[in-house]
Amino acid sequence: MSISLPSKLLVAAASLLLASQAFSYQTLSNKTIERLYTYDNGVLIQFSPLTATSEGCTHGSANQFAFLDTTVAGGKTLLASVLSAHISNKAISIGVHNCLTWGPGTLPKAYRVDF
């Protein structure tokens, strides 16, 4: 029994979709917080060393910034972790997922912080 070409294409397309979703979360490990920029809806974290993300964010500085939204559930808890790490001069790992519109492009959105 052979599988038809449209069925093969459907299976291939579904596989690619699932693979792209599997890699849509990324952890930026061992980052030093360089600066924190506070806004009414969150904090922009500038970090080093620079890291290209798989999120596809388009801002020219997307490799050194992540935005932490403090208006969502758990946002202030994550902010407390960021501040604790910054004060104690500890490296952090930032979990990023999706992009946020920022000026002429988009920046990674932080959903997790570990230190």
N, C-alpha and C positions, 0 to 999 in steps of 0.2 A: 504494500500500500504506500503510495507516494503522497507527499503533502504538497498542496497547490502553492504556487508562487504568492498569491495574496495572503495565504495563511502564514507563509514563511516571513513575509514582510511585516505582518502584524506582530508576530512573535519577536522579531528583531526590534521593532519600534518599542514594544513593551519592555524589553530587556534594557534598552538604552534609557528609557524613562526611569525605570527602577534604579539603574546604576547612577544616574545623575542625582536622584533623590538621596541615595545612600551617601554620597559625598558632599551633600549640601551643608553639613555641619562640620566645622573645622575648629581645632584647638591651636591657638598660637602660644607655644610653650616658651617658658623661661624669658619673659619680657620684663625689662626695667621700665618703670613708669617715669617718663621724662617730665611731663606736665599734665595737669588736669585743668580743663576749661569747663566752668560750670554755666549751665543755662537753666531756664525755668522748667524745662522738661527732661533734663538729664545732664550727663557729664561726657565730655569728649576726652578720651584717654589717649595721650600721645605716648608711644612706647618705642623702645629700641631693643635689640637690633631690628632693622626693617625686615618685613616678611610679606611676600606675595601671598594673597589668599585665593582660595578656590571659589570664593563667593561671586566673583565677576564684578566687583564694585569698580566704578569708573573714575572716581576722583583721583587726581594726580598724586595725592598723599594717602591713598587708601592702604598703602603698605606700612604706614606708621601710626594710624589712628583707628580707634573703635569707639562707637557711640553706645553709651549705657543709658537706656531710657528708665528714668526713675518714676515715671507715672504708671508703669505696669506693675502687676502683682510681683512682689519680691524685688523690685528695682532698688528700693532703699536698702534692703539687706545686702544686695550686691555692692551698692555704693559704700556701705560700711566696711565691707571686705577690701575694696579698692583703697579706701582711706587708711585702713589699718596697715595694709601692705606698704603704702607709700610712706607713712610715718615711720614704720620700722625698717624702711629701705630694703624690703624683700622683693624678690622677683615674683611675678605672677604668670599664670596661664589664663588666657582669655578665650572662652568659647564664643565663636561668632557664627551667625546664621542670617542669611539675607543681607540686603543693603538698604540704607536710608538715604533719601535725597539730601544732598549737602552741597549748596552752591552750584558749581558747574558740573557736578557729578554725583556719585553715591559713595558712601562709606560703610564698612561692615558694622552690623549691629551685634553688640555683646549680649549674650544670654546667660553666661556663666563666668565666674571668676574663682580661681583656685590659687592659694599661696601657702 
